[in-house]
């Protein structure tokens, strides 16, 4: 593994330990670990908000649950 791939693996392993509370079950590459972690997350829609310091296209946040107003 080159330095970049090793860094990705270390970061993905740390994320795995935070999410699941245990070390990764197999020695997979970092992208495979990230793929497994992110596939288990629910999809969340995003809406835009306004800021006087950023263009509207530069910022996003999670949408409010349907039926509620922010």
CHARMM-style PDB file with segment names, atoms N, HN, CA, C and O in Angstrom:
ATOM      1  N   UNK     1       0.835  -1.174   0.000  1.00  0.00      PROA
ATOM      2  CA  UNK     1       0.000   0.000   0.000  1.00  0.00      PROA
ATOM      3  C   UNK     1       0.881   1.239   0.000  1.00  0.00      PROA
ATOM      4  O   UNK     1       1.876   1.306   0.722  1.00  0.00      PROA
ATOM      5  N   UNK     2       0.507   2.219  -0.816  1.00  0.00      PROA
ATOM      6  HN  UNK     2      -0.301   2.165  -1.402  1.00  0.00      PROA
ATOM      7  CA  UNK     2       1.285   3.453  -0.800  1.00  0.00      PROA
ATOM      8  C   UNK     2       0.832   4.320   0.376  1.00  0.00      PROA
ATOM      9  O   UNK     2      -0.116   3.961   1.074  1.00  0.00      PROA
ATOM     10  N   UNK     3       1.486   5.435   0.599  1.00  0.00      PROA
ATOM     11  HN  UNK     3       2.256   5.726   0.032  1.00  0.00      PROA
ATOM     12  CA  UNK     3       1.198   6.276   1.752  1.00  0.00      PROA
ATOM     13  C   UNK     3      -0.231   6.790   1.790  1.00  0.00      PROA
ATOM     14  O   UNK     3      -0.852   6.832   2.852  1.00  0.00      PROA
ATOM     15  N   UNK     4      -0.754   7.181   0.633  1.00  0.00      PROA
ATOM     16  HN  UNK     4      -0.249   7.146  -0.229  1.00  0.00      PROA
ATOM     17  CA  UNK     4      -2.121   7.690   0.566  1.00  0.00      PROA
ATOM     18  C   UNK     4      -3.121   6.601   0.937  1.00  0.00      PROA
ATOM     19  O   UNK     4      -4.029   6.836   1.735  1.00  0.00      PROA
ATOM     20  N   UNK     5      -2.961   5.420   0.367  1.00  0.00      PROA
ATOM     21  HN  UNK     5      -2.223   5.229  -0.281  1.00  0.00      PROA
ATOM     22  CA  UNK     5      -3.873   4.313   0.661  1.00  0.00      PROA
ATOM     23  C   UNK     5      -3.792   3.899   2.128  1.00  0.00      PROA
ATOM     24  O   UNK     5      -4.805   3.556   2.737  1.00  0.00      PROA
ATOM     25  N   UNK     6      -2.599   3.932   2.687  1.00  0.00      PROA
ATOM     26  HN  UNK     6      -1.776   4.211   2.192  1.00  0.00      PROA
ATOM     27  CA  UNK     6      -2.431   3.598   4.102  1.00  0.00      PROA
ATOM     28  C   UNK     6      -3.144   4.619   4.987  1.00  0.00      PROA
ATOM     29  O   UNK     6      -3.772   4.252   5.980  1.00  0.00      PROA
ATOM     30  N   UNK     7      -3.050   5.889   4.630  1.00  0.00      PROA
ATOM     31  HN  UNK     7      -2.540   6.187   3.823  1.00  0.00      PROA
ATOM     32  CA  UNK     7      -3.732   6.951   5.394  1.00  0.00      PROA
ATOM     33  C   UNK     7      -5.248   6.777   5.309  1.00  0.00      PROA
ATOM     34  O   UNK     7      -5.943   6.932   6.313  1.00  0.00      PROA
ATOM     35  N   UNK     8      -5.764   6.461   4.130  1.00  0.00      PROA
ATOM     36  HN  UNK     8      -5.199   6.336   3.314  1.00  0.00      PROA
ATOM     37  CA  UNK     8      -7.198   6.228   3.965  1.00  0.00      PROA
ATOM     38  C   UNK     8      -7.634   5.032   4.807  1.00  0.00      PROA
ATOM     39  O   UNK     8      -8.687   5.070   5.445  1.00  0.00      PROA
ATOM     40  N   UNK     9      -6.827   3.974   4.809  1.00  0.00      PROA
ATOM     41  HN  UNK     9      -5.972   3.944   4.291  1.00  0.00      PROA
ATOM     42  CA  UNK     9      -7.153   2.800   5.616  1.00  0.00      PROA
ATOM     43  C   UNK     9      -7.184   3.147   7.109  1.00  0.00      PROA
ATOM     44  O   UNK     9      -8.099   2.736   7.822  1.00  0.00      PROA
ATOM     45  N   UNK    10      -6.198   3.891   7.577  1.00  0.00      PROA
ATOM     46  HN  UNK    10      -5.454   4.225   6.997  1.00  0.00      PROA
ATOM     47  CA  UNK    10      -6.143   4.264   8.993  1.00  0.00      PROA
ATOM     48  C   UNK    10      -7.358   5.104   9.381  1.00  0.00      PROA
ATOM     49  O   UNK    10      -7.946   4.889  10.442  1.00  0.00      PROA
ATOM     50  N   UNK    11      -7.737   6.056   8.532  1.00  0.00      PROA
ATOM     51  HN  UNK    11      -7.259   6.230   7.671  1.00  0.00      PROA
ATOM     52  CA  UNK    11      -8.897   6.894   8.823  1.00  0.00      PROA
ATOM     53  C   UNK    11     -10.184   6.073   8.785  1.00  0.00      PROA
ATOM     54  O   UNK    11     -11.052   6.250   9.639  1.00  0.00      PROA
ATOM     55  N   UNK    12     -10.315   5.190   7.818  1.00  0.00      PROA
ATOM     56  HN  UNK    12      -9.610   5.046   7.124  1.00  0.00      PROA
ATOM     57  CA  UNK    12     -11.506   4.339   7.714  1.00  0.00      PROA
ATOM     58  C   UNK    12     -11.594   3.388   8.902  1.00  0.00      PROA
ATOM     59  O   UNK    12     -12.688   3.136   9.408  1.00  0.00      PROA
ATOM     60  N   UNK    13     -10.469   2.859   9.353  1.00  0.00      PROA
ATOM     61  HN  UNK    13      -9.580   3.064   8.943  1.00  0.00      PROA
ATOM     62  CA  UNK    13     -10.447   1.980  10.520  1.00  0.00      PROA
ATOM     63  C   UNK    13     -10.868   2.726  11.778  1.00  0.00      PROA
ATOM     64  O   UNK    13     -11.618   2.199  12.599  1.00  0.00      PROA
ATOM     65  N   UNK    14     -10.386   3.943  11.925  1.00  0.00      PROA
ATOM     66  HN  UNK    14      -9.776   4.371  11.258  1.00  0.00      PROA
ATOM     67  CA  UNK    14     -10.766   4.757  13.080  1.00  0.00      PROA
ATOM     68  C   UNK    14     -12.264   5.054  13.052  1.00  0.00      PROA
ATOM     69  O   UNK    14     -12.929   4.991  14.086  1.00  0.00      PROA
ATOM     70  N   UNK    15     -12.790   5.373  11.885  1.00  0.00      PROA
ATOM     71  HN  UNK    15     -12.250   5.425  11.045  1.00  0.00      PROA
ATOM     72  CA  UNK    15     -14.223   5.620  11.754  1.00  0.00      PROA
ATOM     73  C   UNK    15     -15.017   4.361  12.080  1.00  0.00      PROA
ATOM     74  O   UNK    15     -16.042   4.432  12.759  1.00  0.00      PROA
ATOM     75  N   UNK    16     -14.552   3.212  11.601  1.00  0.00      PROA
ATOM     76  HN  UNK    16     -13.720   3.155  11.050  1.00  0.00      PROA
ATOM     77  CA  UNK    16     -15.219   1.934  11.891  1.00  0.00      PROA
ATOM     78  C   UNK    16     -15.292   1.705  13.409  1.00  0.00      PROA
ATOM     79  O   UNK    16     -16.338   1.329  13.939  1.00  0.00      PROA
ATOM     80  N   UNK    17     -14.168   1.937  14.095  1.00  0.00      PROA
ATOM     81  HN  UNK    17     -13.319   2.242  13.664  1.00  0.00      PROA
ATOM     82  CA  UNK    17     -14.143   1.735  15.545  1.00  0.00      PROA
ATOM     83  C   UNK    17     -15.104   2.679  16.260  1.00  0.00      PROA
ATOM     84  O   UNK    17     -15.733   2.288  17.244  1.00  0.00      PROA
ATOM     85  N   UNK    18     -15.225   3.916  15.781  1.00  0.00      PROA
ATOM     86  HN  UNK    18     -14.714   4.233  14.982  1.00  0.00      PROA
ATOM     87  CA  UNK    18     -16.157   4.875  16.383  1.00  0.00      PROA
ATOM     88  C   UNK    18     -17.608   4.467  16.141  1.00  0.00      PROA
ATOM     89  O   UNK    18     -18.441   4.561  17.042  1.00  0.00      PROA
ATOM     90  N   UNK    19     -17.905   4.016  14.932  1.00  0.00      PROA
ATOM     91  HN  UNK    19     -17.228   3.939  14.200  1.00  0.00      PROA
ATOM     92  CA  UNK    19     -19.289   3.673  14.576  1.00  0.00      PROA
ATOM     93  C   UNK    19     -19.728   2.362  15.210  1.00  0.00      PROA
ATOM     94  O   UNK    19     -20.826   2.281  15.761  1.00  0.00      PROA
ATOM     95  N   UNK    20     -18.887   1.333  15.141  1.00  0.00      PROA
ATOM     96  HN  UNK    20     -17.995   1.398  14.693  1.00  0.00      PROA
ATOM     97  CA  UNK    20     -19.278  -0.006  15.571  1.00  0.00      PROA
ATOM     98  C   UNK    20     -18.704  -0.422  16.922  1.00  0.00      PROA
ATOM     99  O   UNK    20     -19.116  -1.444  17.471  1.00  0.00      PROA
ATOM    100  N   UNK    21     -17.759   0.350  17.470  1.00  0.00      PROA
ATOM    101  HN  UNK    21     -17.424   1.179  17.023  1.00  0.00      PROA
ATOM    102  CA  UNK    21     -17.201   0.036  18.773  1.00  0.00      PROA
ATOM    103  C   UNK    21     -16.283  -1.168  18.797  1.00  0.00      PROA
ATOM    104  O   UNK    21     -16.054  -1.742  19.862  1.00  0.00      PROA
ATOM    105  N   UNK    22     -15.758  -1.561  17.669  1.00  0.00      PROA
ATOM    106  HN  UNK    22     -15.944  -1.095  16.804  1.00  0.00      PROA
ATOM    107  CA  UNK    22     -14.845  -2.707  17.576  1.00  0.00      PROA
ATOM    108  C   UNK    22     -13.945  -2.509  16.362  1.00  0.00      PROA
ATOM    109  O   UNK    22     -14.272  -1.722  15.473  1.00  0.00      PROA
ATOM    110  N   UNK    23     -12.815  -3.213  16.312  1.00  0.00      PROA
ATOM    111  HN  UNK    23     -12.550  -3.853  17.034  1.00  0.00      PROA
ATOM    112  CA  UNK    23     -11.935  -3.080  15.145  1.00  0.00      PROA
ATOM    113  C   UNK    23     -12.594  -3.671  13.895  1.00  0.00      PROA
ATOM    114  O   UNK    23     -13.497  -4.502  14.000  1.00  0.00      PROA
ATOM    115  N   UNK    24     -12.143  -3.243  12.718  1.00  0.00      PROA
ATOM    116  HN  UNK    24     -11.410  -2.568  12.632  1.00  0.00      PROA
ATOM    117  CA  UNK    24     -12.696  -3.807  11.484  1.00  0.00      PROA
ATOM    118  C   UNK    24     -12.543  -5.324  11.473  1.00  0.00      PROA
ATOM    119  O   UNK    24     -11.506  -5.833  11.898  1.00  0.00      PROA
ATOM    120  N   UNK    25     -13.551  -6.062  10.998  1.00  0.00      PROA
ATOM    121  HN  UNK    25     -14.394  -5.648  10.653  1.00  0.00      PROA
ATOM    122  CA  UNK    25     -13.502  -7.524  11.043  1.00  0.00      PROA
ATOM    123  C   UNK    25     -12.483  -8.144  10.094  1.00  0.00      PROA
ATOM    124  O   UNK    25     -12.014  -9.257  10.330  1.00  0.00      PROA
ATOM    125  N   UNK    26     -12.143  -7.442   9.039  1.00  0.00      PROA
ATOM    126  HN  UNK    26     -12.524  -6.537   8.848  1.00  0.00      PROA
ATOM    127  CA  UNK    26     -11.188  -7.977   8.065  1.00  0.00      PROA
ATOM    128  C   UNK    26     -10.205  -6.890   7.675  1.00  0.00      PROA
ATOM    129  O   UNK    26     -10.473  -5.704   7.867  1.00  0.00      PROA
ATOM    130  N   UNK    27      -9.102  -7.280   7.145  1.00  0.00      PROA
ATOM    131  HN  UNK    27      -8.884  -8.243   6.989  1.00  0.00      PROA
ATOM    132  CA  UNK    27      -8.119  -6.317   6.640  1.00  0.00      PROA
ATOM    133  C   UNK    27      -8.475  -6.027   5.180  1.00  0.00      PROA
ATOM    134  O   UNK    27      -7.915  -6.621   4.259  1.00  0.00      PROA
ATOM    135  N   UNK    28      -9.403  -5.115   4.995  1.00  0.00      PROA
ATOM    136  HN  UNK    28      -9.858  -4.633   5.743  1.00  0.00      PROA
ATOM    137  CA  UNK    28      -9.786  -4.678   3.658  1.00  0.00      PROA
ATOM    138  C   UNK    28      -9.118  -3.330   3.393  1.00  0.00      PROA
ATOM    139  O   UNK    28      -8.603  -2.703   4.319  1.00  0.00      PROA
ATOM    140  N   UNK    29      -9.123  -2.884   2.154  1.00  0.00      PROA
ATOM    141  HN  UNK    29      -9.541  -3.393   1.402  1.00  0.00      PROA
ATOM    142  CA  UNK    29      -8.562  -1.571   1.897  1.00  0.00      PROA
ATOM    143  C   UNK    29      -9.522  -0.502   2.429  1.00  0.00      PROA
ATOM    144  O   UNK    29     -10.688  -0.784   2.706  1.00  0.00      PROA
ATOM    145  N   UNK    30      -9.021   0.712   2.565  1.00  0.00      PROA
ATOM    146  HN  UNK    30      -8.074   0.941   2.340  1.00  0.00      PROA
ATOM    147  CA  UNK    30      -9.796   1.793   3.156  1.00  0.00      PROA
ATOM    148  C   UNK    30     -11.072   2.102   2.409  1.00  0.00      PROA
ATOM    149  O   UNK    30     -12.101   2.368   3.029  1.00  0.00      PROA
ATOM    150  N   UNK    31     -11.027   2.072   1.090  1.00  0.00      PROA
ATOM    151  HN  UNK    31     -10.191   1.856   0.586  1.00  0.00      PROA
ATOM    152  CA  UNK    31     -12.233   2.394   0.325  1.00  0.00      PROA
ATOM    153  C   UNK    31     -13.324   1.344   0.542  1.00  0.00      PROA
ATOM    154  O   UNK    31     -14.508   1.682   0.546  1.00  0.00      PROA
ATOM    155  N   UNK    32     -12.945   0.080   0.721  1.00  0.00      PROA
ATOM    156  HN  UNK    32     -11.983  -0.195   0.717  1.00  0.00      PROA
ATOM    157  CA  UNK    32     -13.934  -0.965   0.980  1.00  0.00      PROA
ATOM    158  C   UNK    32     -14.576  -0.764   2.353  1.00  0.00      PROA
ATOM    159  O   UNK    32     -15.785  -0.938   2.506  1.00  0.00      PROA
ATOM    160  N   UNK    33     -13.765  -0.397   3.354  1.00  0.00      PROA
ATOM    161  HN  UNK    33     -12.783  -0.256   3.230  1.00  0.00      PROA
ATOM    162  CA  UNK    33     -14.312  -0.121   4.683  1.00  0.00      PROA
ATOM    163  C   UNK    33     -15.281   1.063   4.645  1.00  0.00      PROA
ATOM    164  O   UNK    33     -16.363   1.007   5.229  1.00  0.00      PROA
ATOM    165  N   UNK    34     -14.885   2.129   3.956  1.00  0.00      PROA
ATOM    166  HN  UNK    34     -14.006   2.174   3.481  1.00  0.00      PROA
ATOM    167  CA  UNK    34     -15.762   3.291   3.842  1.00  0.00      PROA
ATOM    168  C   UNK    34     -17.050   2.942   3.117  1.00  0.00      PROA
ATOM    169  O   UNK    34     -18.119   3.437   3.473  1.00  0.00      PROA
ATOM    170  N   UNK    35     -16.954   2.097   2.108  1.00  0.00      PROA
ATOM    171  HN  UNK    35     -16.086   1.695   1.819  1.00  0.00      PROA
ATOM    172  CA  UNK    35     -18.134   1.672   1.369  1.00  0.00      PROA
ATOM    173  C   UNK    35     -19.109   0.930   2.282  1.00  0.00      PROA
ATOM    174  O   UNK    35     -20.311   1.190   2.243  1.00  0.00      PROA
ATOM    175  N   UNK    36     -18.603   0.013   3.100  1.00  0.00      PROA
ATOM    176  HN  UNK    36     -17.626  -0.198   3.132  1.00  0.00      PROA
ATOM    177  CA  UNK    36     -19.461  -0.743   4.020  1.00  0.00      PROA
ATOM    178  C   UNK    36     -20.098   0.197   5.042  1.00  0.00      PROA
ATOM    179  O   UNK    36     -21.285   0.067   5.342  1.00  0.00      PROA
ATOM    180  N   UNK    37     -19.329   1.136   5.577  1.00  0.00      PROA
ATOM    181  HN  UNK    37     -18.365   1.242   5.333  1.00  0.00      PROA
ATOM    182  CA  UNK    37     -19.843   2.068   6.580  1.00  0.00      PROA
ATOM    183  C   UNK    37     -20.945   2.949   5.988  1.00  0.00      PROA
ATOM    184  O   UNK    37     -22.015   3.088   6.581  1.00  0.00      PROA
ATOM    185  N   UNK    38     -20.687   3.535   4.835  1.00  0.00      PROA
ATOM    186  HN  UNK    38     -19.818   3.422   4.353  1.00  0.00      PROA
ATOM    187  CA  UNK    38     -21.641   4.486   4.264  1.00  0.00      PROA
ATOM    188  C   UNK    38     -22.879   3.817   3.687  1.00  0.00      PROA
ATOM    189  O   UNK    38     -23.941   4.438   3.648  1.00  0.00      PROA
ATOM    190  N   UNK    39     -22.779   2.581   3.243  1.00  0.00      PROA
ATOM    191  HN  UNK    39     -21.916   2.076   3.275  1.00  0.00      PROA
ATOM    192  CA  UNK    39     -23.968   1.900   2.721  1.00  0.00      PROA
ATOM    193  C   UNK    39     -24.977   1.618   3.823  1.00  0.00      PROA
ATOM    194  O   UNK    39     -26.163   1.457   3.537  1.00  0.00      PROA
ATOM    195  N   UNK    40     -24.540   1.554   5.072  1.00  0.00      PROA
ATOM    196  HN  UNK    40     -23.576   1.685   5.305  1.00  0.00      PROA
ATOM    197  CA  UNK    40     -25.442   1.305   6.180  1.00  0.00      PROA
ATOM    198  C   UNK    40     -26.119   2.563   6.702  1.00  0.00      PROA
ATOM    199  O   UNK    40     -27.011   2.475   7.546  1.00  0.00      PROA
ATOM    200  N   UNK    41     -25.712   3.734   6.216  1.00  0.00      PROA
ATOM    201  HN  UNK    41     -24.988   3.805   5.530  1.00  0.00      PROA
ATOM    202  CA  UNK    41     -26.304   4.980   6.685  1.00  0.00      PROA
ATOM    203  C   UNK    41     -27.574   5.302   5.911  1.00  0.00      PROA
ATOM    204  O   UNK    41     -27.656   5.014   4.717  1.00  0.00      PROA
ATOM    205  N   UNK    42     -28.567   5.896   6.571  1.00  0.00      PROA
ATOM    206  HN  UNK    42     -28.501   6.129   7.541  1.00  0.00      PROA
ATOM    207  CA  UNK    42     -29.777   6.300   5.846  1.00  0.00      PROA
ATOM    208  C   UNK    42     -29.485   7.508   4.958  1.00  0.00      PROA
ATOM    209  O   UNK    42     -28.637   8.338   5.283  1.00  0.00      PROA
ATOM    210  N   UNK    43     -30.185   7.596   3.851  1.00  0.00      PROA
ATOM    211  HN  UNK    43     -30.875   6.921   3.587  1.00  0.00      PROA
ATOM    212  CA  UNK    43     -30.036   8.749   2.967  1.00  0.00      PROA
ATOM    213  C   UNK    43     -30.836   9.901   3.531  1.00  0.00      PROA
ATOM    214  O   UNK    43     -31.987   9.725   3.929  1.00  0.00      PROA
ATOM    215  N   UNK    44     -30.244  11.066   3.568  1.00  0.00      PROA
ATOM    216  HN  UNK    44     -29.309  11.209   3.245  1.00  0.00      PROA
ATOM    217  CA  UNK    44     -30.892  12.260   4.098  1.00  0.00      PROA
ATOM    218  C   UNK    44     -30.948  13.317   2.998  1.00  0.00      PROA
ATOM    219  O   UNK    44     -29.927  13.601   2.371  1.00  0.00      PROA
ATOM    220  N   UNK    45     -32.111  13.899   2.753  1.00  0.00      PROA
ATOM    221  HN  UNK    45     -32.941  13.668   3.262  1.00  0.00      PROA
ATOM    222  CA  UNK    45     -32.193  14.995   1.782  1.00  0.00      PROA
ATOM    223  C   UNK    45     -31.610  16.282   2.378  1.00  0.00      PROA
ATOM    224  O   UNK    45     -31.564  16.442   3.598  1.00  0.00      PROA
ATOM    225  N   UNK    46     -31.182  17.165   1.538  1.00  0.00      PROA
ATOM    226  HN  UNK    46     -31.220  17.035   0.548  1.00  0.00      PROA
ATOM    227  CA  UNK    46     -30.625  18.442   1.976  1.00  0.00      PROA
ATOM    228  C   UNK    46     -31.383  19.589   1.333  1.00  0.00      PROA
ATOM    229  O   UNK    46     -31.870  19.468   0.209  1.00  0.00      PROA
ATOM    230  N   UNK    47     -31.483  20.725   2.061  1.00  0.00      PROA
ATOM    231  HN  UNK    47     -31.088  20.823   2.974  1.00  0.00      PROA
ATOM    232  CA  UNK    47     -31.996  21.948   1.482  1.00  0.00      PROA
ATOM    233  C   UNK    47     -30.967  23.044   1.700  1.00  0.00      PROA
ATOM    234  O   UNK    47     -30.035  22.889   2.489  1.00  0.00      PROA
ATOM    235  N   UNK    48     -31.142  24.125   1.012  1.00  0.00      PROA
ATOM    236  HN  UNK    48     -31.900  24.251   0.372  1.00  0.00      PROA
ATOM    237  CA  UNK    48     -30.165  25.216   1.086  1.00  0.00      PROA
ATOM    238  C   UNK    48     -30.557  26.239   2.140  1.00  0.00      PROA
ATOM    239  O   UNK    48     -31.740  26.395   2.444  1.00  0.00      PROA
ATOM    240  N   UNK    49     -29.575  26.938   2.699  1.00  0.00      PROA
ATOM    241  HN  UNK    49     -28.614  26.812   2.452  1.00  0.00      PROA
ATOM    242  CA  UNK    49     -29.835  28.034   3.602  1.00  0.00      PROA
ATOM    243  C   UNK    49     -29.060  29.251   3.132  1.00  0.00      PROA
ATOM    244  O   UNK    49     -28.187  29.140   2.271  1.00  0.00      PROA
ATOM    245  N   UNK    50     -29.370  30.401   3.685  1.00  0.00      PROA
ATOM    246  HN  UNK    50     -30.079  30.492   4.385  1.00  0.00      PROA
ATOM    247  CA  UNK    50     -28.740  31.644   3.244  1.00  0.00      PROA
ATOM    248  C   UNK    50     -27.661  32.074   4.235  1.00  0.00      PROA
ATOM    249  O   UNK    50     -27.786  31.836   5.436  1.00  0.00      PROA
ATOM    250  N   UNK    51     -26.620  32.698   3.740  1.00  0.00      PROA
ATOM    251  HN  UNK    51     -26.518  32.892   2.764  1.00  0.00      PROA
ATOM    252  CA  UNK    51     -25.559  33.254   4.558  1.00  0.00      PROA
ATOM    253  C   UNK    51     -25.029  34.506   3.871  1.00  0.00      PROA
ATOM    254  O   UNK    51     -24.825  34.500   2.657  1.00  0.00      PROA
ATOM    255  N   UNK    52     -24.802  35.577   4.623  1.00  0.00      PROA
ATOM    256  HN  UNK    52     -24.967  35.581   5.609  1.00  0.00      PROA
ATOM    257  CA  UNK    52     -24.258  36.783   3.996  1.00  0.00      PROA
ATOM    258  C   UNK    52     -22.787  36.627   3.577  1.00  0.00      PROA
ATOM    259  O   UNK    52     -22.258  37.469   2.851  1.00  0.00      PROA
ATOM    260  N   UNK    53     -22.131  35.556   4.030  1.00  0.00      PROA
ATOM    261  HN  UNK    53     -22.561  34.872   4.619  1.00  0.00      PROA
ATOM    262  CA  UNK    53     -20.714  35.381   3.755  1.00  0.00      PROA
ATOM    263  C   UNK    53     -20.411  34.367   2.663  1.00  0.00      PROA
ATOM    264  O   UNK    53     -19.299  34.335   2.138  1.00  0.00      PROA
ATOM    265  N   UNK    54     -21.390  33.538   2.318  1.00  0.00      PROA
ATOM    266  HN  UNK    54     -22.294  33.564   2.745  1.00  0.00      PROA
ATOM    267  CA  UNK    54     -21.194  32.513   1.304  1.00  0.00      PROA
ATOM    268  C   UNK    54     -22.267  32.610   0.239  1.00  0.00      PROA
ATOM    269  O   UNK    54     -23.387  33.048   0.503  1.00  0.00      PROA
ATOM    270  N   UNK    55     -21.912  32.199  -0.962  1.00  0.00      PROA
ATOM    271  HN  UNK    55     -21.002  31.843  -1.176  1.00  0.00      PROA
ATOM    272  CA  UNK    55     -22.924  32.112  -2.009  1.00  0.00      PROA
ATOM    273  C   UNK    55     -23.874  30.969  -1.665  1.00  0.00      PROA
ATOM    274  O   UNK    55     -23.445  29.977  -1.075  1.00  0.00      PROA
ATOM    275  N   UNK    56     -25.146  31.084  -2.019  1.00  0.00      PROA
ATOM    276  HN  UNK    56     -25.494  31.889  -2.498  1.00  0.00      PROA
ATOM    277  CA  UNK    56     -26.110  30.027  -1.696  1.00  0.00      PROA
ATOM    278  C   UNK    56     -25.706  28.643  -2.204  1.00  0.00      PROA
ATOM    279  O   UNK    56     -26.067  27.639  -1.590  1.00  0.00      PROA
ATOM    280  N   UNK    57     -24.978  28.570  -3.292  1.00  0.00      PROA
ATOM    281  HN  UNK    57     -24.684  29.386  -3.790  1.00  0.00      PROA
ATOM    282  CA  UNK    57     -24.580  27.268  -3.831  1.00  0.00      PROA
ATOM    283  C   UNK    57     -23.478  26.596  -3.017  1.00  0.00      PROA
ATOM    284  O   UNK    57     -23.157  25.434  -3.264  1.00  0.00      PROA
ATOM    285  N   UNK    58     -22.901  27.296  -2.062  1.00  0.00      PROA
ATOM    286  HN  UNK    58     -23.162  28.241  -1.862  1.00  0.00      PROA
ATOM    287  CA  UNK    58     -21.781  26.751  -1.304  1.00  0.00      PROA
ATOM    288  C   UNK    58     -22.168  26.078   0.011  1.00  0.00      PROA
ATOM    289  O   UNK    58     -21.321  25.438   0.633  1.00  0.00      PROA
ATOM    290  N   UNK    59     -23.404  26.202   0.447  1.00  0.00      PROA
ATOM    291  HN  UNK    59     -24.092  26.723  -0.059  1.00  0.00      PROA
ATOM    292  CA  UNK    59     -23.782  25.642   1.735  1.00  0.00      PROA
ATOM    293  C   UNK    59     -25.052  24.801   1.633  1.00  0.00      PROA
ATOM    294  O   UNK    59     -25.939  25.093   0.831  1.00  0.00      PROA
ATOM    295  N   UNK    60     -25.127  23.761   2.449  1.00  0.00      PROA
ATOM    296  HN  UNK    60     -24.407  23.524   3.100  1.00  0.00      PROA
ATOM    297  CA  UNK    60     -26.309  22.895   2.510  1.00  0.00      PROA
ATOM    298  C   UNK    60     -26.423  22.339   3.920  1.00  0.00      PROA
ATOM    299  O   UNK    60     -25.422  22.223   4.628  1.00  0.00      PROA
ATOM    300  N   UNK    61     -27.629  21.998   4.327  1.00  0.00      PROA
ATOM    301  HN  UNK    61     -28.441  22.092   3.752  1.00  0.00      PROA
ATOM    302  CA  UNK    61     -27.853  21.380   5.640  1.00  0.00      PROA
ATOM    303  C   UNK    61     -28.986  20.372   5.505  1.00  0.00      PROA
ATOM    304  O   UNK    61     -29.720  20.410   4.518  1.00  0.00      PROA
ATOM    305  N   UNK    62     -29.147  19.480   6.465  1.00  0.00      PROA
ATOM    306  HN  UNK    62     -28.551  19.450   7.267  1.00  0.00      PROA
ATOM    307  CA  UNK    62     -30.235  18.506   6.377  1.00  0.00      PROA
ATOM    308  C   UNK    62     -31.600  19.184   6.346  1.00  0.00      PROA
ATOM    309  O   UNK    62     -31.804  20.195   7.018  1.00  0.00      PROA
ATOM    310  N   UNK    63     -32.526  18.642   5.580  1.00  0.00      PROA
ATOM    311  HN  UNK    63     -32.360  17.821   5.035  1.00  0.00      PROA
ATOM    312  CA  UNK    63     -33.891  19.179   5.529  1.00  0.00      PROA
ATOM    313  C   UNK    63     -34.629  18.840   6.810  1.00  0.00      PROA
ATOM    314  O   UNK    63     -34.306  17.863   7.485  1.00  0.00      PROA
ATOM    315  N   UNK    64     -35.617  19.649   7.139  1.00  0.00      PROA
ATOM    316  HN  UNK    64     -35.880  20.443   6.591  1.00  0.00      PROA
ATOM    317  CA  UNK    64     -36.505  19.374   8.256  1.00  0.00      PROA
ATOM    318  C   UNK    64     -37.381  18.182   7.878  1.00  0.00      PROA
ATOM    319  O   UNK    64     -37.651  17.971   6.696  1.00  0.00      PROA
ATOM    320  N   UNK    65     -37.830  17.402   8.859  1.00  0.00      PROA
ATOM    321  HN  UNK    65     -37.611  17.574   9.819  1.00  0.00      PROA
ATOM    322  CA  UNK    65     -38.756  16.307   8.547  1.00  0.00      PROA
ATOM    323  C   UNK    65     -39.997  16.852   7.836  1.00  0.00      PROA
ATOM    324  O   UNK    65     -40.429  17.975   8.096  1.00  0.00      PROA
ATOM    325  N   UNK    66     -40.553  16.060   6.952  1.00  0.00      PROA
ATOM    326  HN  UNK    66     -40.202  15.148   6.741  1.00  0.00      PROA
ATOM    327  CA  UNK    66     -41.725  16.504   6.195  1.00  0.00      PROA
ATOM    328  C   UNK    66     -42.859  16.854   7.145  1.00  0.00      PROA
ATOM    329  O   UNK    66     -43.083  16.179   8.150  1.00  0.00      PROA
ATOM    330  N   UNK    67     -43.568  17.925   6.807  1.00  0.00      PROA
ATOM    331  HN  UNK    67     -43.386  18.473   5.991  1.00  0.00      PROA
ATOM    332  CA  UNK    67     -44.696  18.337   7.609  1.00  0.00      PROA
ATOM    333  C   UNK    67     -44.339  19.343   8.687  1.00  0.00      PROA
ATOM    334  O   UNK    67     -45.225  19.841   9.382  1.00  0.00      PROA
ATOM    335  N   UNK    68     -43.043  19.657   8.842  1.00  0.00      PROA
ATOM    336  HN  UNK    68     -42.323  19.253   8.277  1.00  0.00      PROA
ATOM    337  CA  UNK    68     -42.645  20.656   9.839  1.00  0.00      PROA
ATOM    338  C   UNK    68     -41.955  21.799   9.122  1.00  0.00      PROA
ATOM    339  O   UNK    68     -41.418  21.628   8.027  1.00  0.00      PROA
ATOM    340  N   UNK    69     -41.973  22.946   9.736  1.00  0.00      PROA
ATOM    341  HN  UNK    69     -42.410  23.085  10.625  1.00  0.00      PROA
ATOM    342  CA  UNK    69     -41.324  24.109   9.166  1.00  0.00      PROA
ATOM    343  C   UNK    69     -40.184  24.529  10.073  1.00  0.00      PROA
ATOM    344  O   UNK    69     -40.303  24.474  11.297  1.00  0.00      PROA
ATOM    345  N   UNK    70     -39.082  24.948   9.477  1.00  0.00      PROA
ATOM    346  HN  UNK    70     -38.985  24.993   8.483  1.00  0.00      PROA
ATOM    347  CA  UNK    70     -37.941  25.388  10.290  1.00  0.00      PROA
ATOM    348  C   UNK    70     -38.054  26.852  10.641  1.00  0.00      PROA
ATOM    349  OT1 UNK    70     -37.182  27.393  11.320  1.00  0.00      PROA
TER     350      UNK     70
END
